[in-house]
Amino acid sequence: MVTNKETCLYIIAIVAFIFNFVWENLHDSWYADYNIIMRRFFYFGCTLGDVFLVFFVYGLVAWIQKDLLWLKHFPRGGLLLTLVFSMVIAVLAEGIALKLQLWNYNEKMPLVPVIGIGLSPFLQITLLPALTFYITHRIFTGVNRT
């Protein structure tokens, strides 16, 4: 069982990094071509940005919940707030990245209707924070406890 906020934040960072790095690399065929070496460095950098977004969502939820260790209890409201904040951030972050031409999609990338951003990054930024927080909660409270 994890008992302090620093350890909890380290767990969030590690879990978020693993999930996002795997996601970035599994879906790299949906992005415009980069050479293989640049692609690995690029996705490492993107993963660090994704971890930042996870912490940003965590901070927003902590602020609303008025509890830095809200994951200890993982209230339903925390999950709902996580999903809502993550969805808004996904639309804004991906929209800005596309406008700045930080990356481009190829023809394989399915797009979210009306919004016009890639489905893969939208789902990644929307769902992985919630999954990260759930797994961190399970580690934080002890895997065998409910």
C-alpha positions in Angstrom: 0.0 0.0 0.0 1.3 3.4 -0.9 1.1 6.0 1.9 2.5 9.3 0.6 1.7 11.7 -2.2 5.2 11.7 -3.7 5.1 7.9 -4.3 1.6 8.2 -5.7 2.8 10.8 -8.2 5.8 8.7 -9.2 3.4 5.8 -9.8 1.2 8.0 -12.0 4.2 9.1 -13.9 5.5 5.6 -14.5 2.1 4.1 -15.4 1.2 7.1 -17.7 4.6 6.9 -19.4 4.3 3.2 -20.1 0.7 3.4 -21.4 1.3 6.4 -23.6 4.6 5.2 -25.0 3.1 1.9 -26.0 0.0 3.7 -27.5 2.2 6.1 -29.5 4.3 3.3 -31.0 1.3 1.0 -31.8 -0.4 3.7 -33.8 2.6 5.2 -35.5 1.5 3.9 -38.9 -1.4 6.4 -38.8 0.9 9.4 -38.9 2.8 10.9 -41.8 6.2 9.3 -42.5 9.3 10.0 -40.3 12.5 8.1 -40.5 12.7 5.3 -37.9 15.3 7.0 -35.6 13.4 10.3 -35.6 10.2 8.5 -35.0 11.5 6.9 -31.7 12.8 10.2 -30.4 9.6 12.0 -31.6 7.3 9.5 -29.8 9.5 9.7 -26.6 8.9 13.4 -26.6 5.2 13.0 -27.4 5.0 10.5 -24.5 6.5 13.1 -22.1 3.9 15.6 -23.3 1.2 13.0 -22.7 2.4 12.4 -19.2 2.3 16.2 -18.6 -1.4 16.1 -19.8 -2.1 13.3 -17.4 -0.7 15.3 -14.5 -2.6 18.4 -15.7 -5.9 16.4 -15.6 -4.9 15.0 -12.2 -4.3 18.5 -10.9 -7.6 19.8 -12.2 -9.5 17.0 -10.5 -7.5 17.4 -7.3 -8.4 21.1 -7.4 -12.1 20.5 -7.9 -12.1 17.7 -5.3 -10.0 19.8 -2.9 -7.9 16.7 -2.3 -4.4 16.1 -3.7 -4.7 12.4 -2.8 -8.2 11.9 -4.4 -7.0 8.7 -5.9 -6.8 7.1 -2.5 -10.7 7.1 -2.5 -11.2 7.4 -6.3 -14.7 8.9 -6.0 -17.0 8.5 -9.0 -17.0 12.2 -9.4 -13.2 12.0 -9.9 -13.7 9.5 -12.7 -16.3 11.6 -14.4 -14.2 14.8 -14.1 -11.2 12.9 -15.4 -13.1 11.8 -18.5 -14.6 15.3 -19.1 -11.4 17.2 -18.6 -9.4 14.6 -20.7 -11.9 14.9 -23.6 -11.7 18.7 -23.6 -7.9 18.6 -23.4 -7.8 16.0 -26.2 -9.7 18.2 -28.6 -7.8 21.3 -27.7 -4.3 19.8 -27.6 -4.7 17.8 -30.8 -6.3 20.7 -32.6 -3.5 23.0 -31.6 -0.8 20.5 -32.6 -2.4 20.0 -36.0 -2.7 23.8 -36.6 0.9 24.2 -35.6 1.8 21.3 -37.9 3.7 19.5 -35.2 2.5 16.3 -36.9 0.2 15.1 -39.6 -2.0 12.1 -40.2 -1.9 9.9 -43.2 -4.9 8.3 -44.9 -5.1 5.4 -42.4 -6.0 7.7 -39.5 -9.7 7.6 -38.7 -11.0 11.0 -37.8 -13.5 12.0 -35.1 -16.6 13.3 -37.0 -17.3 17.0 -36.9 -14.1 17.7 -34.8 -11.7 16.5 -37.5 -9.0 15.3 -35.1 -7.5 11.8 -35.2 -9.5 9.1 -33.4 -6.4 7.5 -32.0 -5.0 10.6 -30.2 -8.5 11.5 -29.1 -9.1 8.1 -27.4 -5.5 8.1 -26.0 -5.8 11.5 -24.3 -9.4 10.8 -23.2 -9.1 7.3 -21.9 -5.5 6.7 -20.7 -5.6 9.2 -17.8 -8.6 7.4 -16.4 -6.9 4.0 -16.8 -3.7 5.4 -15.3 -5.6 6.8 -12.3 -7.5 3.5 -11.8 -4.3 1.4 -11.8 -2.6 3.9 -9.5 -5.6 3.8 -7.2 -5.3 0.0 -7.1 -1.6 0.2 -6.3 -2.2 3.0 -3.8 -4.9 1.2 -1.9 -3.5 -2.4 -2.3 -4.5 -4.5 -5.2 -6.5 -7.0 -3.1 -8.8 -4.3 -1.6 -11.9 -3.1 -3.3 
